[in-house]
């Protein structure tokens, strides 16, 4: 079976891999990538087709403005390029797999009416379904999709509300890379500052604003803590300024992971130093939300960390109140600060919660099981 994976941008060191993923589990799929821009970090998948150019990581920082300008123009011309070259590039392909609803919505037709599936990841199934422009684009293409893959039941219901056939909207858990995050034994508790981490892009829906406000409340309440914020995106500048404004510089460490080819190693190193993980996701002003499990939280659980998180769509898969961690009952800083304080005082439960979270993460996001499910989906849509 030959499958074309189509991405707007492909980051080979992300949670999602293409052919290497199928090869490791012996799946009968010959997969290649079609992408607008390919970030070259030394792990470029074989068989990838990039319509424009590879962007070496070491040059991106110095030319970030030019990169963004080029990326904007590339995005405008990507659809034309794809359609112009699709007939040649897709020759012999059995199935097209669009990653992100926004990408699929750009292609109302494919050469030879090739069957296709679409995976929705987050903003495309949250702010996207609320936006009139994208709803219109979705309604042109989604009825023709053989399968629509989403990451949680809430996302499934959103697509059904758009008029999608319920039988074709399938909840599928990504292979989140949990195998790369070995269990770390919880050290014996000592009288020291509590240590926790948040790994997320610095964008509104990840809740950094609420988290920093909660940290100020913790400091005022006399809680001794050290926090690591791991992530990337242009919002990192605001986060650093806000940390300085609140006088939290000696308690909060910010690590920029953009274009880091060693992310997994760095993430593992940081997780080993923490007591628990915090995921304070919120709904952004434009309606953007997680739209599915936060994979950074899933891999932290695989490493054995208990979690504190808000009740975002998809959190319910590995977040069980009192079993794997504590839910923040209300989406505000007071509630978040109170729940972190509760977790800090529950160190006797950390090991038990960490083990329970690891079991769920491995069970629902393991590579072999989820790739197997995806291959079964591919086979089922081929016979429709």
Helices and strands as residue ranges (DSSP letters): E 2-11, H 19-24, E 30-40, E 49-50, E 54-56, H 57-60, H 64-89, E 95-99, H 101-104, G 111-113, E 116-119, G 123-125, H 127-130, H 132-141, G 142-144, E 147-150, H 153-161, G 166-168, E 169-171, G 178-180, E 194-199, G 204-206, H 208-220, E 225-231, H 236-245, E 252-256, H 263-271, E 276-279, H 295-302, E 306-309, G 315-317, E 325-327, H 333-344, G 347-349, H 350-365, H 367-382
